[in-house]
Amino acid sequence: MAKIQRNDAEWKKQLTPEQFYVARQKGTEPAFTGKYWDHHADGMYRCACCGAELFDSQTKFESGSGWPSFFAAADTANVRMEEDTSHGMRRVEVLCAQCDAHLGHLFPDGPRPTGQRFCMNSASLDFTSRGDGNG
């Protein structure tokens, strides 16, 4: 996978202000406000910055957190993890492996079969429906 590198000005041209804040500046959208937290269509969640396939809707579950949650990545090569010690906590940050977009965090309290909860920001995601190619 070829690494995508752009400067802030280039990302700002491509992304909405909310997408730029979340994906490029490691922000977080408020719980229960993102367009995908209560989204149930069949398809693929992709990186809003570069289009990499990140999460299949078949791995999405209701975590009650207010953010879209998944128990597995579509392809582990498309996500990378990094230690995050911001906000006085120790967490695992999830990033797009292709463009380094901040996606959210990984927690060890998900359902079977993985026990993982990829808690993602809707602003960092796009959705492609399996049915018609749109969201």
MOZIDA-V955228 format. One record per residue. N is the residue number from 0. RES is the residue in one letter. SS is DSSP state (~ for helix, > for strand, _ for the rest). D_CENTER is the distance of its C-alpha to the mean C-alpha in whole Angstrom. Layout:
{{N,RES,SS,D_CENTER} {N,RES,SS,D_CENTER}}
This chain:
{{0,M,_,18} {1,A,_,19} {2,K,_,17} {3,I,_,17} {4,Q,_,18} {5,R,_,19} {6,N,_,20} {7,D,~,19} {8,A,~,22} {9,E,~,20} {10,W,~,17} {11,K,~,18} {12,K,~,20} {13,Q,~,17} {14,L,_,15} {15,T,_,16} {16,P,~,17} {17,E,~,14} {18,Q,~,11} {19,F,~,13} {20,Y,~,13} {21,V,~,10} {22,A,~,9} {23,R,~,12} {24,Q,~,14} {25,K,_,11} {26,G,_,12} {27,T,_,11} {28,E,_,12} {29,P,_,14} {30,A,_,14} {31,F,_,15} {32,T,_,15} {33,G,_,11} {34,K,_,12} {35,Y,_,10} {36,W,_,11} {37,D,_,14} {38,H,_,14} {39,H,_,16} {40,A,_,16} {41,D,_,17} {42,G,>,15} {43,M,>,12} {44,Y,>,8} {45,R,>,8} {46,C,>,7} {47,A,_,8} {48,C,_,10} {49,C,_,12} {50,G,_,11} {51,A,_,11} {52,E,>,10} {53,L,>,7} {54,F,>,8} {55,D,>,11} {56,S,~,12} {57,Q,~,15} {58,T,~,13} {59,K,>,12} {60,F,>,14} {61,E,_,15} {62,S,_,15} {63,G,_,17} {64,S,_,14} {65,G,_,14} {66,W,_,10} {67,P,>,8} {68,S,>,9} {69,F,>,9} {70,F,_,12} {71,A,_,12} {72,A,_,10} {73,A,_,11} {74,D,_,13} {75,T,~,13} {76,A,~,14} {77,N,~,11} {78,V,>,9} {79,R,>,11} {80,M,>,12} {81,E,>,14} {82,E,>,16} {83,D,>,16} {84,T,_,19} {85,S,~,18} {86,H,~,20} {87,G,~,22} {88,M,_,20} {89,R,_,19} {90,R,>,15} {91,V,>,13} {92,E,>,10} {93,V,>,7} {94,L,>,8} {95,C,>,8} {96,A,_,11} {97,Q,_,13} {98,C,_,12} {99,D,_,11} {100,A,_,8} {101,H,>,7} {102,L,>,4} {103,G,>,6} {104,H,>,9} {105,L,>,10} {106,F,>,13} {107,P,_,16} {108,D,_,17} {109,G,_,16} {110,P,_,18} {111,R,_,20} {112,P,_,20} {113,T,_,18} {114,G,_,18} {115,Q,_,14} {116,R,>,12} {117,F,>,8} {118,C,>,7} {119,M,>,4} {120,N,_,5} {121,S,~,7} {122,A,~,8} {123,S,~,5} {124,L,>,5} {125,D,>,9} {126,F,>,11} {127,T,>,14} {128,S,>,16} {129,R,_,19} {130,G,_,22} {131,D,_,22} {132,G,_,19} {133,N,_,18} {134,G,_,16}}
